[in-house]
């Protein structure tokens, strides 16, 4: 699989490139900012671009802006946004602006190469991936009147996995349940939380994240 | 006149002026001469006050000179009531002839108001012209003693020069013309200066203008009621008072602005330093640790591949601890400077605070667009410190954080339902200082048993 990496911190970028290469990824470009990445992608689109969220010049959300431009020019490229911090609003923005093939991952994730490789392959395959740490934090948030209290243990589990971007099939696999059972759980969760069920993956993730963030 | 600082030793002149005025009063009262004493005292006091503020203020020095000149005239004319005093003729003479020169001096002081400089080349020429005709009149006045008749003195001039009648005729025509020209010139100069003045200069000139207008009203009123300009003469001392207040009030204003600007610079510098430290942590240490984490991750995989479970577990544990350390470092960096604030704005930053609060937070944010970085940072720190206080001391069940923007003001309120009784603790005191430094207002309302409400109203900046 052909991968491009954009990160202004050389140390991290080169470290990441090395382990990806060792794991069989073909790292075709390593750049330090959004413009350089855009040029490389335009010249020869890869399967996936790994993009640091904060890059020069202003170190704010250049990563997301670059991702938007890449999606316009080369819609087939998977977009894995890496962030140093857990920022729910960035994840929500990604779910609003992109329908598929997008992920929001903490940089910490690269220390578990096997898991990271699975995540970026899913993104390259068009799935939506949200970092589990972000979901865990949102679910664990203390609330005055906790609507999650109405959910069963299993439903909470399903909710968390849904928020991470897993499809019903993937959910069934992960939890060793039938797809039908998973679908029943999902319907029940949406009813209990008073949410409108939309089967489109990114919308479902967005709805759940937005709900958890309220 | 005012381009060249006239008096390098103002205190000496001030002391002599004071002595002349006191001495003059000791010699008895004279209603017709009283205004000279009052002008001397008011100009002297205001000049000295200005110089206390700005040691080298040119207008302050001019005030002192004006005061001194009037003191000399006052003293001389008081002396002129006592023919038996030593050197009575000569001393009296000094109280009489300088009048035209003193009027030119007063015009110069007014034209140089408030900074002690003439407002342009044209006015320098105008003042030079006044100085020339005023100087001629002064010479006439000194040689032929043409002013003596008006003053009702008991002492004769010290000398006589032939041709007094001719001089009188010239003087009677020239005097009203020149004196009117002097008044018109300085009045025109103030008006022009006021029209072109910036805010701070205009503030000062207005004080002078009010006093002049009052003087004119009293003059007209006095002429109508009593037929004499005497009353107006007695309000002339208000001119230096008002003019001096204008300068001093403006100096206070400027000083306050300086203090505020300094406080603001300190806050800005602190923010910049925090930001730099955060960046250094972010770009340096955190990434280095991450790369170390990558290495440990590889070690885990290798150990797994070789089936060395003990080594794999050890490496895994090391990696987890490392990640824990980086997580803590991240939170630390966030506490030092919340980059989310600069990058994504106050709403996102408040959301982050709410996400991390151990007490449930109700967040109401009504912000339309971004405010200045200092204003936003201040609002953020108020919310952050408010939430910390609530979670540590209040025992509250929930906290409400509201942020709203009305026009150019940002209002932030943190209210909890806890035990109340929060004094201006160290953290809150720091917040109050910080809010004040950006020109905002800070208020803590925390009656016992009724929760705590912290309000900050901050100019958007």
Interface residues (C-beta under 8 A of the other chain):
Chain A: X9 X11 X12 X15 X16 X19 X22 X54 X58 X59 X60 X61 X84 X85 X87 X88 X89 X90 X107 X108 X110 X111 X112 X113 X114 X137 X138 X141 X142 X143 X144 X213
Chain B: X279 X282 X283 X286 X287 X288 X290 X291 X293 X294 X295 X296 X297 X298 X300 X301 X319 X322 X323 X326 X327 X330 X334 X339 X340 X342 X343 X344 X348 X351 X352 X355 X357 X358 X359 X360 X362 X397 X398
